[in-house]
Amino acid sequence: MPSSAQRPEPPYRQIVAEVRARILAGDLRPGDRVPSVREIARRWGVAVATATRVVATLRDEGLVETRVGAGTVVGALRSRTRPVAVPPPPGPRRAGVPRQALSLKRTLRAAIAIADTEGLDAVSMRRLAAEFGVGPMSLYRHVSSKEELVTRMTDEVFGEPELPVPGPDGWRAKLELISRLQWELCRRHLWLPRAVSFVRPSLAPNVMEHTEWTLRALDGLGLPMETRIREALTLPALVISVALSMADEAEAEQETGVTLDRWWLARRERADELLDSGRFPLLATLTGEEVPDVDGLFEYSLARHLDGFAALVERTRP
């Protein structure tokens, strides 16, 4: 192969170059929305992971920033006369930043703060290093990879609520309590549902403590351990499933700037057309008040699940 032959640039760099050129040319001005991850994936026909890398690279170059309610927008550029280069890694330590800033605890809280504001995809070693004014390699003394970082973030979050010992009287009251605690965690940290896996569970002590607490709540019911562990996994799976819808709506509102009420208003004519067609007579009787919000959906799902589990408990009793 001739020495002059070069590999083509990876797709994400080509997309970054296109968006960067539009920003530097003034086609996209400070405050203007840039394509979201989903829009990039659809418009350029790339995977979501590639689109996520595009947005992360543009953010690292200082070209874009994320604003709540507006999505990803063009940041304030100091100059448009020359391309913006990727900044070199920061120096050893920024003046005024204490060395204890690199402790694991502070690293995790910084990562959680980024994820709470911008989503889990915005969390990276480079981004955290920039927050502390250090080189990315400094963080590897505390976490070996982003996968480990997310595991530790999840564990840190699950350690926020204090689990009462022994808790309220009765197994049902205990399961309601642990479920609502986890629901509040998902409301507070919208990225959390995507960080929890029931197929490849993380060996995180605080997460495991929630499972252990749930198993203890089922003591004395005469249930085999197989049933108890399934319940201890099914209950948080219910919480996570409903919380994913809440997280998706928050992400959609952040990316588009369109609230759910405005989204429905824009589709009111089409909805009326479908309901007046006669194809959906039962749906047409709904007034809108019968459809619960996401909190109502969670409470209904939890209550009906526990009703079913109560029937199982009664069948198991001697």
C-alpha positions as CSV (number, residue, x, y, z in Angstrom):
1,M,0.0,0.0,0.0
2,P,1.4,3.4,-0.9
3,S,2.6,5.4,2.1
4,S,0.4,8.3,1.0
5,A,-2.7,6.3,1.4
6,Q,-4.8,7.3,4.4
7,R,-7.8,5.8,6.1
8,P,-11.0,7.7,5.7
9,E,-12.0,9.7,8.8
10,P,-14.5,7.9,11.1
11,P,-18.1,8.9,10.6
12,Y,-18.4,10.8,13.8
13,R,-15.5,13.1,12.8
14,Q,-17.1,13.8,9.5
15,I,-20.3,14.8,11.2
16,V,-18.4,16.9,13.7
17,A,-16.7,18.7,10.8
18,E,-20.0,19.5,9.2
19,V,-21.6,20.9,12.3
20,R,-18.4,22.7,13.3
21,A,-18.3,24.4,9.8
22,R,-21.8,25.6,10.1
23,I,-21.1,27.1,13.6
24,L,-17.9,28.8,12.4
25,A,-19.6,30.1,9.3
26,G,-22.3,31.7,11.4
27,D,-25.1,29.5,10.1
28,L,-25.7,28.4,13.6
29,R,-25.3,31.3,16.1
30,P,-24.9,31.2,19.9
31,G,-28.1,29.9,21.5
32,D,-29.3,28.1,18.4
33,R,-30.2,24.5,18.8
34,V,-28.0,21.9,17.1
35,P,-29.2,18.5,16.1
36,S,-29.9,16.2,19.1
37,V,-28.4,12.7,19.4
38,R,-31.6,11.3,17.9
39,E,-31.7,13.8,15.1
40,I,-28.0,13.1,14.2
41,A,-28.6,9.3,14.2
42,R,-31.6,9.8,11.9
43,R,-30.2,12.4,9.5
44,W,-26.8,10.9,9.0
45,G,-27.9,7.3,9.3
46,V,-25.5,6.4,12.1
47,A,-25.9,4.5,15.4
48,V,-27.0,6.3,18.5
49,A,-23.5,5.6,20.0
50,T,-21.9,7.4,17.1
51,A,-24.3,10.3,17.4
52,T,-23.6,10.6,21.1
53,R,-19.9,10.8,20.4
54,V,-20.5,13.6,17.9
55,V,-22.3,15.7,20.6
56,A,-19.6,14.8,23.2
57,T,-16.8,15.9,20.8
58,L,-18.6,19.2,20.0
59,R,-19.0,19.8,23.7
60,D,-15.3,19.0,24.4
61,E,-14.3,21.5,21.7
62,G,-16.4,24.2,23.5
63,L,-18.7,24.6,20.5
64,V,-21.9,23.5,22.2
65,E,-23.4,23.3,25.6
66,T,-26.6,21.7,27.1
67,R,-29.3,23.9,28.6
68,V,-32.2,22.6,30.5
69,G,-35.4,23.2,28.5
70,A,-33.5,24.1,25.3
71,G,-31.4,21.0,24.6
72,T,-28.0,21.2,23.0
73,V,-27.2,24.7,21.7
74,V,-24.3,26.6,20.3
75,G,-22.1,28.1,23.0
76,A,-20.6,31.5,23.1
77,L,-17.5,31.4,20.9
78,R,-14.7,33.8,21.4
79,S,-13.7,33.8,17.8
80,R,-15.2,32.6,14.5
81,T,-12.1,33.4,12.4
82,R,-10.4,30.1,12.7
83,P,-11.4,26.5,13.4
84,V,-11.6,25.4,17.0
85,A,-9.1,22.7,17.9
86,V,-9.6,20.1,20.5
87,P,-7.9,21.5,23.6
88,P,-4.9,19.6,25.0
89,P,-5.3,17.7,28.3
90,P,-5.2,20.0,31.3
91,G,-2.1,20.5,33.3
92,P,-1.2,18.7,36.5
93,R,-3.4,20.8,38.8
94,R,-5.3,24.0,38.4
95,A,-4.4,26.7,40.9
96,G,-7.0,26.9,43.7
97,V,-8.3,23.4,43.3
98,P,-7.5,21.4,46.5
99,R,-5.9,18.0,46.1
100,Q,-8.8,16.4,48.0
101,A,-11.0,17.2,45.0
102,L,-9.7,14.0,43.5
103,S,-11.1,11.8,46.2
104,L,-13.5,9.0,45.0
105,K,-16.4,10.6,46.9
106,R,-16.0,14.0,45.2
107,T,-15.4,12.4,41.8
108,L,-18.6,10.4,42.1
109,R,-20.7,13.4,43.3
110,A,-19.3,15.5,40.3
111,A,-20.2,12.7,37.9
112,I,-23.7,12.4,39.4
113,A,-24.2,16.2,39.1
114,I,-23.3,16.1,35.4
115,A,-25.6,13.1,34.8
116,D,-28.4,14.8,36.6
117,T,-28.1,17.9,34.5
118,E,-27.1,16.6,31.1
119,G,-27.7,12.9,31.1
120,L,-25.5,9.8,31.5
121,D,-23.9,10.2,28.0
122,A,-22.4,13.5,29.1
123,V,-20.3,11.8,31.8
124,S,-16.8,10.9,30.7
125,M,-13.3,10.8,32.2
126,R,-12.3,13.8,30.1
127,R,-15.3,15.8,31.2
128,L,-14.7,15.0,34.9
129,A,-11.0,15.9,34.5
130,A,-12.0,19.3,33.1
131,E,-14.3,19.8,36.1
132,F,-11.4,19.3,38.5
133,G,-8.7,20.9,36.3
134,V,-6.6,17.8,36.1
135,G,-5.5,15.3,33.5
136,P,-7.8,12.4,32.8
137,M,-5.2,9.9,33.9
138,S,-5.5,11.3,37.4
139,L,-9.0,9.8,37.7
140,Y,-7.9,6.3,36.9
141,R,-6.5,6.0,40.4
142,H,-10.1,5.9,41.6
143,V,-12.0,4.2,38.7
144,S,-10.7,2.0,35.9
145,S,-13.4,2.7,33.3
146,K,-16.6,4.5,32.6
147,E,-18.4,1.2,33.3
148,E,-17.0,1.1,36.8
149,L,-17.7,4.8,37.2
150,V,-21.4,4.3,36.4
151,T,-21.5,1.3,38.8
152,R,-20.1,3.4,41.6
153,M,-22.4,6.3,40.7
154,T,-25.4,4.0,41.0
155,D,-24.1,2.6,44.3
156,E,-23.6,6.1,45.6
157,V,-27.2,7.1,44.7
158,F,-28.7,4.0,46.3
159,G,-26.9,4.9,49.5
160,E,-28.7,8.2,49.7
161,P,-31.9,7.0,51.5
162,E,-31.6,5.5,55.0
163,L,-33.4,2.1,55.1
164,P,-35.3,1.9,58.4
165,V,-34.7,-1.1,60.6
166,P,-36.9,-3.0,61.0
167,G,-39.3,-0.7,59.1
168,P,-43.1,-0.5,59.3
169,D,-45.2,-3.4,60.4
170,G,-46.3,-5.9,57.8
171,W,-44.7,-7.1,54.6
172,R,-46.9,-4.9,52.3
173,A,-46.1,-1.7,54.1
174,K,-42.4,-2.6,53.9
175,L,-42.5,-3.3,50.2
176,E,-44.4,-0.1,49.6
177,L,-41.8,1.8,51.5
178,I,-38.8,0.4,49.6
179,S,-40.5,0.9,46.3
180,R,-41.4,4.5,46.9
181,L,-37.8,5.2,48.1
182,Q,-36.5,3.8,44.8
183,W,-39.1,5.8,42.9
184,E,-37.9,9.0,44.5
185,L,-34.3,8.1,43.6
186,C,-35.4,7.7,39.9
187,R,-37.2,11.1,40.0
188,R,-34.2,12.8,41.5
189,H,-31.7,11.1,39.1
190,L,-33.4,10.6,35.8
191,W,-30.4,8.7,34.4
192,L,-30.6,6.0,37.1
193,P,-33.1,3.6,35.3
194,R,-30.7,3.2,32.4
195,A,-27.9,2.4,34.8
196,V,-29.6,-0.5,36.5
197,S,-29.5,-4.0,35.0
198,F,-31.4,-7.1,36.2
199,V,-29.6,-9.4,33.8
200,R,-26.0,-8.3,34.7
201,P,-26.5,-6.8,38.1
202,S,-23.7,-4.7,39.5
203,L,-22.0,-5.9,42.6
204,A,-22.6,-2.7,44.4
205,P,-23.0,-2.8,48.2
206,N,-25.8,-0.2,48.6
207,V,-27.8,-1.7,45.7
208,M,-27.4,-5.1,47.3
209,E,-28.5,-3.7,50.6
210,H,-31.9,-2.7,49.0
211,T,-32.3,-6.3,47.8
212,E,-31.3,-7.7,51.3
213,W,-33.8,-5.4,53.0
214,T,-36.6,-6.6,50.7
215,L,-35.8,-10.2,51.4
216,R,-35.9,-9.5,55.1
217,A,-39.3,-7.9,54.6
218,L,-40.6,-11.2,53.4
219,D,-39.5,-13.2,56.4
220,G,-42.1,-15.3,58.2
221,L,-44.4,-15.7,55.2
222,G,-43.5,-19.3,54.5
223,L,-42.3,-18.4,51.0
224,P,-39.4,-20.4,49.4
225,M,-36.2,-18.4,48.8
226,E,-36.7,-18.7,45.1
227,T,-40.0,-16.8,45.3
228,R,-38.6,-14.2,47.7
229,I,-35.6,-13.4,45.4
230,R,-37.9,-13.1,42.4
231,E,-40.1,-10.7,44.3
232,A,-37.0,-8.7,45.4
233,L,-36.0,-8.3,41.7
234,T,-39.5,-7.9,40.3
235,L,-40.4,-5.0,42.6
236,P,-37.5,-2.7,41.5
237,A,-38.0,-3.8,37.9
238,L,-41.6,-2.4,38.1
239,V,-40.2,0.9,39.5
240,I,-37.5,1.1,36.8
241,S,-40.0,0.3,34.0
242,V,-42.3,3.2,34.9
243,A,-39.3,5.5,35.6
244,L,-38.0,4.9,32.1
245,S,-41.1,6.6,30.7
246,M,-40.5,9.5,33.0
247,A,-36.8,9.7,32.0
248,D,-37.7,9.5,28.3
249,E,-40.2,12.4,28.6
250,A,-37.7,14.6,30.5
251,E,-35.1,13.9,27.8
252,A,-37.5,14.7,25.0
253,E,-38.5,17.9,26.6
254,Q,-34.9,18.9,27.2
255,E,-33.9,18.1,23.6
256,T,-36.9,19.7,21.9
257,G,-37.9,22.4,24.3
258,V,-41.5,21.2,23.9
259,T,-43.5,20.3,27.0
260,L,-45.8,17.3,27.1
261,D,-48.9,19.6,27.2
262,R,-47.7,21.4,24.1
263,W,-46.9,18.1,22.4
264,W,-50.4,16.9,22.9
265,L,-51.9,20.2,21.9
266,A,-50.1,20.0,18.5
267,R,-51.7,16.6,18.0
268,R,-55.2,17.4,19.2
269,E,-56.7,17.6,15.8
270,R,-55.3,14.2,14.7
271,A,-56.4,12.7,18.0
272,D,-60.0,14.1,17.6
273,E,-60.0,12.8,14.0
274,L,-59.2,9.3,15.1
275,L,-61.6,9.2,18.1
276,D,-64.4,10.6,16.0
277,S,-63.9,7.9,13.4
278,G,-65.9,5.3,15.3
279,R,-63.0,2.8,15.3
280,F,-62.3,3.3,19.0
281,P,-65.6,3.7,20.8
282,L,-64.2,2.9,24.3
283,L,-61.3,5.3,24.0
284,A,-63.7,8.0,22.7
285,T,-65.5,7.9,26.1
286,L,-62.4,9.0,28.0
287,T,-62.3,12.6,29.2
288,G,-58.6,12.7,29.8
289,E,-59.0,12.7,33.6
290,E,-58.9,8.9,33.7
291,V,-55.4,8.7,32.3
292,P,-53.0,8.9,35.2
293,D,-49.8,10.9,35.2
294,V,-46.5,9.1,35.6
295,D,-46.8,9.2,39.4
296,G,-50.3,7.9,39.2
297,L,-49.2,5.1,36.9
298,F,-46.5,4.1,39.3
299,E,-48.9,4.0,42.3
300,Y,-51.5,2.0,40.3
301,S,-48.9,-0.5,39.1
302,L,-47.4,-0.9,42.6
303,A,-50.9,-1.4,44.2
304,R,-52.0,-4.0,41.6
305,H,-48.7,-5.9,41.8
306,L,-48.9,-6.1,45.6
307,D,-52.6,-7.2,45.3
308,G,-51.4,-10.1,43.2
309,F,-48.5,-10.9,45.5
310,A,-50.9,-10.9,48.5
311,A,-53.0,-13.6,46.8
312,L,-49.8,-15.6,46.4
313,V,-49.0,-15.2,50.0
314,E,-52.5,-16.3,51.0
315,R,-52.2,-19.5,48.9
316,T,-48.8,-20.3,50.5
317,R,-50.0,-20.0,54.1
318,P,-50.5,-23.4,55.9
